[in-house]
Amino acid sequence: MTPSGTCYRLVVAGRLSHLLVDTIDARFGAAASIRPSGSDTAVQLVADQPSLRALLTLLWDVGHEVVAVTACTAGPERNESRSR
């Protein structure tokens, strides 16, 4: 997926599993950035609303609590050391 659209920042309670990080990377590619944020995980996504909904559904399906979803002003910074 090519990064284009609105920037969204999601805060997810706890850490994401290796498998989930790999799944997000496979589905959203450079449009998503994942990194630790205290004891939680921050996910930035530059995409349209259907893609945001797909990410939210994925997180809910695997049992993660989404703490916050906000619009952000900058695109995601690609994090080479992905949170695992």
MODELLER restraints for C-alpha pairs under 7 A, 6 or more apart:
rsr = mdl.restraints
at = mdl.atoms
rsr.add(forms.Gaussian(group=physical.xy_distance, feature=features.Distance(at['CA:1:A'], at['CA:28:A']), mean=5.45, stdev=0.5))
rsr.add(forms.Gaussian(group=physical.xy_distance, feature=features.Distance(at['CA:1:A'], at['CA:29:A']), mean=5.74, stdev=0.5))
rsr.add(forms.Gaussian(group=physical.xy_distance, feature=features.Distance(at['CA:1:A'], at['CA:30:A']), mean=6.83, stdev=0.5))
rsr.add(forms.Gaussian(group=physical.xy_distance, feature=features.Distance(at['CA:1:A'], at['CA:31:A']), mean=6.38, stdev=0.5))
rsr.add(forms.Gaussian(group=physical.xy_distance, feature=features.Distance(at['CA:2:A'], at['CA:30:A']), mean=6.64, stdev=0.5))
rsr.add(forms.Gaussian(group=physical.xy_distance, feature=features.Distance(at['CA:2:A'], at['CA:31:A']), mean=6.20, stdev=0.5))
rsr.add(forms.Gaussian(group=physical.xy_distance, feature=features.Distance(at['CA:3:A'], at['CA:30:A']), mean=6.27, stdev=0.5))
rsr.add(forms.Gaussian(group=physical.xy_distance, feature=features.Distance(at['CA:3:A'], at['CA:31:A']), mean=4.39, stdev=0.5))
rsr.add(forms.Gaussian(group=physical.xy_distance, feature=features.Distance(at['CA:3:A'], at['CA:46:A']), mean=5.50, stdev=0.5))
rsr.add(forms.Gaussian(group=physical.xy_distance, feature=features.Distance(at['CA:3:A'], at['CA:47:A']), mean=6.52, stdev=0.5))
rsr.add(forms.Gaussian(group=physical.xy_distance, feature=features.Distance(at['CA:4:A'], at['CA:46:A']), mean=5.75, stdev=0.5))
rsr.add(forms.Gaussian(group=physical.xy_distance, feature=features.Distance(at['CA:4:A'], at['CA:47:A']), mean=5.59, stdev=0.5))
rsr.add(forms.Gaussian(group=physical.xy_distance, feature=features.Distance(at['CA:5:A'], at['CA:46:A']), mean=5.53, stdev=0.5))
rsr.add(forms.Gaussian(group=physical.xy_distance, feature=features.Distance(at['CA:5:A'], at['CA:47:A']), mean=4.44, stdev=0.5))
rsr.add(forms.Gaussian(group=physical.xy_distance, feature=features.Distance(at['CA:5:A'], at['CA:48:A']), mean=5.23, stdev=0.5))
rsr.add(forms.Gaussian(group=physical.xy_distance, feature=features.Distance(at['CA:6:A'], at['CA:46:A']), mean=5.29, stdev=0.5))
rsr.add(forms.Gaussian(group=physical.xy_distance, feature=features.Distance(at['CA:6:A'], at['CA:47:A']), mean=5.42, stdev=0.5))
rsr.add(forms.Gaussian(group=physical.xy_distance, feature=features.Distance(at['CA:6:A'], at['CA:48:A']), mean=6.14, stdev=0.5))
rsr.add(forms.Gaussian(group=physical.xy_distance, feature=features.Distance(at['CA:7:A'], at['CA:44:A']), mean=6.90, stdev=0.5))
rsr.add(forms.Gaussian(group=physical.xy_distance, feature=features.Distance(at['CA:7:A'], at['CA:45:A']), mean=5.62, stdev=0.5))
rsr.add(forms.Gaussian(group=physical.xy_distance, feature=features.Distance(at['CA:7:A'], at['CA:46:A']), mean=4.26, stdev=0.5))
rsr.add(forms.Gaussian(group=physical.xy_distance, feature=features.Distance(at['CA:7:A'], at['CA:47:A']), mean=6.56, stdev=0.5))
rsr.add(forms.Gaussian(group=physical.xy_distance, feature=features.Distance(at['CA:7:A'], at['CA:71:A']), mean=5.76, stdev=0.5))
rsr.add(forms.Gaussian(group=physical.xy_distance, feature=features.Distance(at['CA:7:A'], at['CA:72:A']), mean=5.22, stdev=0.5))
rsr.add(forms.Gaussian(group=physical.xy_distance, feature=features.Distance(at['CA:7:A'], at['CA:73:A']), mean=6.54, stdev=0.5))
rsr.add(forms.Gaussian(group=physical.xy_distance, feature=features.Distance(at['CA:7:A'], at['CA:74:A']), mean=6.69, stdev=0.5))
rsr.add(forms.Gaussian(group=physical.xy_distance, feature=features.Distance(at['CA:7:A'], at['CA:75:A']), mean=5.86, stdev=0.5))
rsr.add(forms.Gaussian(group=physical.xy_distance, feature=features.Distance(at['CA:8:A'], at['CA:44:A']), mean=5.59, stdev=0.5))
rsr.add(forms.Gaussian(group=physical.xy_distance, feature=features.Distance(at['CA:8:A'], at['CA:45:A']), mean=5.18, stdev=0.5))
rsr.add(forms.Gaussian(group=physical.xy_distance, feature=features.Distance(at['CA:8:A'], at['CA:46:A']), mean=6.27, stdev=0.5))
rsr.add(forms.Gaussian(group=physical.xy_distance, feature=features.Distance(at['CA:8:A'], at['CA:69:A']), mean=6.81, stdev=0.5))
rsr.add(forms.Gaussian(group=physical.xy_distance, feature=features.Distance(at['CA:8:A'], at['CA:70:A']), mean=5.67, stdev=0.5))
rsr.add(forms.Gaussian(group=physical.xy_distance, feature=features.Distance(at['CA:8:A'], at['CA:71:A']), mean=4.47, stdev=0.5))
rsr.add(forms.Gaussian(group=physical.xy_distance, feature=features.Distance(at['CA:8:A'], at['CA:72:A']), mean=5.47, stdev=0.5))
rsr.add(forms.Gaussian(group=physical.xy_distance, feature=features.Distance(at['CA:9:A'], at['CA:42:A']), mean=6.83, stdev=0.5))
rsr.add(forms.Gaussian(group=physical.xy_distance, feature=features.Distance(at['CA:9:A'], at['CA:43:A']), mean=5.72, stdev=0.5))
rsr.add(forms.Gaussian(group=physical.xy_distance, feature=features.Distance(at['CA:9:A'], at['CA:44:A']), mean=4.47, stdev=0.5))
rsr.add(forms.Gaussian(group=physical.xy_distance, feature=features.Distance(at['CA:9:A'], at['CA:45:A']), mean=6.50, stdev=0.5))
rsr.add(forms.Gaussian(group=physical.xy_distance, feature=features.Distance(at['CA:9:A'], at['CA:69:A']), mean=5.68, stdev=0.5))
rsr.add(forms.Gaussian(group=physical.xy_distance, feature=features.Distance(at['CA:9:A'], at['CA:70:A']), mean=5.26, stdev=0.5))
rsr.add(forms.Gaussian(group=physical.xy_distance, feature=features.Distance(at['CA:9:A'], at['CA:71:A']), mean=6.08, stdev=0.5))
rsr.add(forms.Gaussian(group=physical.xy_distance, feature=features.Distance(at['CA:9:A'], at['CA:72:A']), mean=6.13, stdev=0.5))
rsr.add(forms.Gaussian(group=physical.xy_distance, feature=features.Distance(at['CA:10:A'], at['CA:42:A']), mean=5.71, stdev=0.5))
rsr.add(forms.Gaussian(group=physical.xy_distance, feature=features.Distance(at['CA:10:A'], at['CA:43:A']), mean=5.06, stdev=0.5))
rsr.add(forms.Gaussian(group=physical.xy_distance, feature=features.Distance(at['CA:10:A'], at['CA:44:A']), mean=6.28, stdev=0.5))
rsr.add(forms.Gaussian(group=physical.xy_distance, feature=features.Distance(at['CA:10:A'], at['CA:68:A']), mean=5.55, stdev=0.5))
rsr.add(forms.Gaussian(group=physical.xy_distance, feature=features.Distance(at['CA:10:A'], at['CA:69:A']), mean=4.50, stdev=0.5))
rsr.add(forms.Gaussian(group=physical.xy_distance, feature=features.Distance(at['CA:10:A'], at['CA:70:A']), mean=6.58, stdev=0.5))
rsr.add(forms.Gaussian(group=physical.xy_distance, feature=features.Distance(at['CA:11:A'], at['CA:40:A']), mean=6.76, stdev=0.5))
rsr.add(forms.Gaussian(group=physical.xy_distance, feature=features.Distance(at['CA:11:A'], at['CA:41:A']), mean=5.76, stdev=0.5))
rsr.add(forms.Gaussian(group=physical.xy_distance, feature=features.Distance(at['CA:11:A'], at['CA:42:A']), mean=4.66, stdev=0.5))
rsr.add(forms.Gaussian(group=physical.xy_distance, feature=features.Distance(at['CA:11:A'], at['CA:43:A']), mean=6.38, stdev=0.5))
rsr.add(forms.Gaussian(group=physical.xy_distance, feature=features.Distance(at['CA:11:A'], at['CA:66:A']), mean=6.03, stdev=0.5))
rsr.add(forms.Gaussian(group=physical.xy_distance, feature=features.Distance(at['CA:11:A'], at['CA:67:A']), mean=5.33, stdev=0.5))
rsr.add(forms.Gaussian(group=physical.xy_distance, feature=features.Distance(at['CA:11:A'], at['CA:68:A']), mean=5.11, stdev=0.5))
rsr.add(forms.Gaussian(group=physical.xy_distance, feature=features.Distance(at['CA:11:A'], at['CA:69:A']), mean=6.61, stdev=0.5))
rsr.add(forms.Gaussian(group=physical.xy_distance, feature=features.Distance(at['CA:12:A'], at['CA:40:A']), mean=5.77, stdev=0.5))
rsr.add(forms.Gaussian(group=physical.xy_distance, feature=features.Distance(at['CA:12:A'], at['CA:41:A']), mean=5.16, stdev=0.5))
rsr.add(forms.Gaussian(group=physical.xy_distance, feature=features.Distance(at['CA:12:A'], at['CA:42:A']), mean=6.33, stdev=0.5))
rsr.add(forms.Gaussian(group=physical.xy_distance, feature=features.Distance(at['CA:12:A'], at['CA:64:A']), mean=6.71, stdev=0.5))
rsr.add(forms.Gaussian(group=physical.xy_distance, feature=features.Distance(at['CA:12:A'], at['CA:65:A']), mean=5.80, stdev=0.5))
rsr.add(forms.Gaussian(group=physical.xy_distance, feature=features.Distance(at['CA:12:A'], at['CA:66:A']), mean=4.54, stdev=0.5))
rsr.add(forms.Gaussian(group=physical.xy_distance, feature=features.Distance(at['CA:12:A'], at['CA:67:A']), mean=5.47, stdev=0.5))
rsr.add(forms.Gaussian(group=physical.xy_distance, feature=features.Distance(at['CA:13:A'], at['CA:40:A']), mean=4.73, stdev=0.5))
rsr.add(forms.Gaussian(group=physical.xy_distance, feature=features.Distance(at['CA:13:A'], at['CA:41:A']), mean=6.48, stdev=0.5))
rsr.add(forms.Gaussian(group=physical.xy_distance, feature=features.Distance(at['CA:13:A'], at['CA:64:A']), mean=6.68, stdev=0.5))
rsr.add(forms.Gaussian(group=physical.xy_distance, feature=features.Distance(at['CA:13:A'], at['CA:65:A']), mean=5.43, stdev=0.5))
rsr.add(forms.Gaussian(group=physical.xy_distance, feature=features.Distance(at['CA:13:A'], at['CA:66:A']), mean=6.32, stdev=0.5))
rsr.add(forms.Gaussian(group=physical.xy_distance, feature=features.Distance(at['CA:13:A'], at['CA:67:A']), mean=6.24, stdev=0.5))
rsr.add(forms.Gaussian(group=physical.xy_distance, feature=features.Distance(at['CA:14:A'], at['CA:39:A']), mean=5.72, stdev=0.5))
rsr.add(forms.Gaussian(group=physical.xy_distance, feature=features.Distance(at['CA:14:A'], at['CA:40:A']), mean=4.30, stdev=0.5))
rsr.add(forms.Gaussian(group=physical.xy_distance, feature=features.Distance(at['CA:14:A'], at['CA:41:A']), mean=6.15, stdev=0.5))
rsr.add(forms.Gaussian(group=physical.xy_distance, feature=features.Distance(at['CA:15:A'], at['CA:40:A']), mean=5.93, stdev=0.5))
rsr.add(forms.Gaussian(group=physical.xy_distance, feature=features.Distance(at['CA:15:A'], at['CA:41:A']), mean=5.64, stdev=0.5))
rsr.add(forms.Gaussian(group=physical.xy_distance, feature=features.Distance(at['CA:16:A'], at['CA:84:A']), mean=6.03, stdev=0.5))
rsr.add(forms.Gaussian(group=physical.xy_distance, feature=features.Distance(at['CA:17:A'], at['CA:84:A']), mean=5.66, stdev=0.5))
rsr.add(forms.Gaussian(group=physical.xy_distance, feature=features.Distance(at['CA:18:A'], at['CA:84:A']), mean=4.91, stdev=0.5))
rsr.add(forms.Gaussian(group=physical.xy_distance, feature=features.Distance(at['CA:21:A'], at['CA:84:A']), mean=6.68, stdev=0.5))
rsr.add(forms.Gaussian(group=physical.xy_distance, feature=features.Distance(at['CA:30:A'], at['CA:78:A']), mean=6.92, stdev=0.5))
rsr.add(forms.Gaussian(group=physical.xy_distance, feature=features.Distance(at['CA:31:A'], at['CA:45:A']), mean=5.47, stdev=0.5))
rsr.add(forms.Gaussian(group=physical.xy_distance, feature=features.Distance(at['CA:31:A'], at['CA:46:A']), mean=5.13, stdev=0.5))
rsr.add(forms.Gaussian(group=physical.xy_distance, feature=features.Distance(at['CA:31:A'], at['CA:47:A']), mean=6.79, stdev=0.5))
rsr.add(forms.Gaussian(group=physical.xy_distance, feature=features.Distance(at['CA:32:A'], at['CA:43:A']), mean=6.81, stdev=0.5))
rsr.add(forms.Gaussian(group=physical.xy_distance, feature=features.Distance(at['CA:32:A'], at['CA:44:A']), mean=5.51, stdev=0.5))
rsr.add(forms.Gaussian(group=physical.xy_distance, feature=features.Distance(at['CA:32:A'], at['CA:45:A']), mean=4.43, stdev=0.5))
rsr.add(forms.Gaussian(group=physical.xy_distance, feature=features.Distance(at['CA:32:A'], at['CA:46:A']), mean=6.64, stdev=0.5))
rsr.add(forms.Gaussian(group=physical.xy_distance, feature=features.Distance(at['CA:32:A'], at['CA:76:A']), mean=6.59, stdev=0.5))
rsr.add(forms.Gaussian(group=physical.xy_distance, feature=features.Distance(at['CA:33:A'], at['CA:43:A']), mean=5.61, stdev=0.5))
rsr.add(forms.Gaussian(group=physical.xy_distance, feature=features.Distance(at['CA:33:A'], at['CA:44:A']), mean=5.11, stdev=0.5))
rsr.add(forms.Gaussian(group=physical.xy_distance, feature=features.Distance(at['CA:33:A'], at['CA:45:A']), mean=6.56, stdev=0.5))
rsr.add(forms.Gaussian(group=physical.xy_distance, feature=features.Distance(at['CA:33:A'], at['CA:76:A']), mean=5.61, stdev=0.5))
rsr.add(forms.Gaussian(group=physical.xy_distance, feature=features.Distance(at['CA:33:A'], at['CA:77:A']), mean=6.28, stdev=0.5))
rsr.add(forms.Gaussian(group=physical.xy_distance, feature=features.Distance(at['CA:33:A'], at['CA:78:A']), mean=5.47, stdev=0.5))
rsr.add(forms.Gaussian(group=physical.xy_distance, feature=features.Distance(at['CA:33:A'], at['CA:79:A']), mean=6.13, stdev=0.5))
rsr.add(forms.Gaussian(group=physical.xy_distance, feature=features.Distance(at['CA:34:A'], at['CA:42:A']), mean=5.84, stdev=0.5))
rsr.add(forms.Gaussian(group=physical.xy_distance, feature=features.Distance(at['CA:34:A'], at['CA:43:A']), mean=4.57, stdev=0.5))
rsr.add(forms.Gaussian(group=physical.xy_distance, feature=features.Distance(at['CA:34:A'], at['CA:44:A']), mean=6.57, stdev=0.5))
rsr.add(forms.Gaussian(group=physical.xy_distance, feature=features.Distance(at['CA:34:A'], at['CA:79:A']), mean=6.83, stdev=0.5))
rsr.add(forms.Gaussian(group=physical.xy_distance, feature=features.Distance(at['CA:34:A'], at['CA:82:A']), mean=6.11, stdev=0.5))
rsr.add(forms.Gaussian(group=physical.xy_distance, feature=features.Distance(at['CA:34:A'], at['CA:83:A']), mean=6.09, stdev=0.5))
rsr.add(forms.Gaussian(group=physical.xy_distance, feature=features.Distance(at['CA:35:A'], at['CA:41:A']), mean=5.80, stdev=0.5))
rsr.add(forms.Gaussian(group=physical.xy_distance, feature=features.Distance(at['CA:35:A'], at['CA:42:A']), mean=5.45, stdev=0.5))
rsr.add(forms.Gaussian(group=physical.xy_distance, feature=features.Distance(at['CA:35:A'], at['CA:43:A']), mean=6.63, stdev=0.5))
rsr.add(forms.Gaussian(group=physical.xy_distance, feature=features.Distance(at['CA:35:A'], at['CA:82:A']), mean=6.27, stdev=0.5))
rsr.add(forms.Gaussian(group=physical.xy_distance, feature=features.Distance(at['CA:35:A'], at['CA:83:A']), mean=5.06, stdev=0.5))
rsr.add(forms.Gaussian(group=physical.xy_distance, feature=features.Distance(at['CA:36:A'], at['CA:42:A']), mean=5.96, stdev=0.5))
rsr.add(forms.Gaussian(group=physical.xy_distance, feature=features.Distance(at['CA:36:A'], at['CA:83:A']), mean=6.14, stdev=0.5))
rsr.add(forms.Gaussian(group=physical.xy_distance, feature=features.Distance(at['CA:44:A'], at['CA:76:A']), mean=5.44, stdev=0.5))
rsr.add(forms.Gaussian(group=physical.xy_distance, feature=features.Distance(at['CA:45:A'], at['CA:76:A']), mean=6.51, stdev=0.5))
rsr.add(forms.Gaussian(group=physical.xy_distance, feature=features.Distance(at['CA:46:A'], at['CA:75:A']), mean=6.26, stdev=0.5))
rsr.add(forms.Gaussian(group=physical.xy_distance, feature=features.Distance(at['CA:46:A'], at['CA:76:A']), mean=6.96, stdev=0.5))
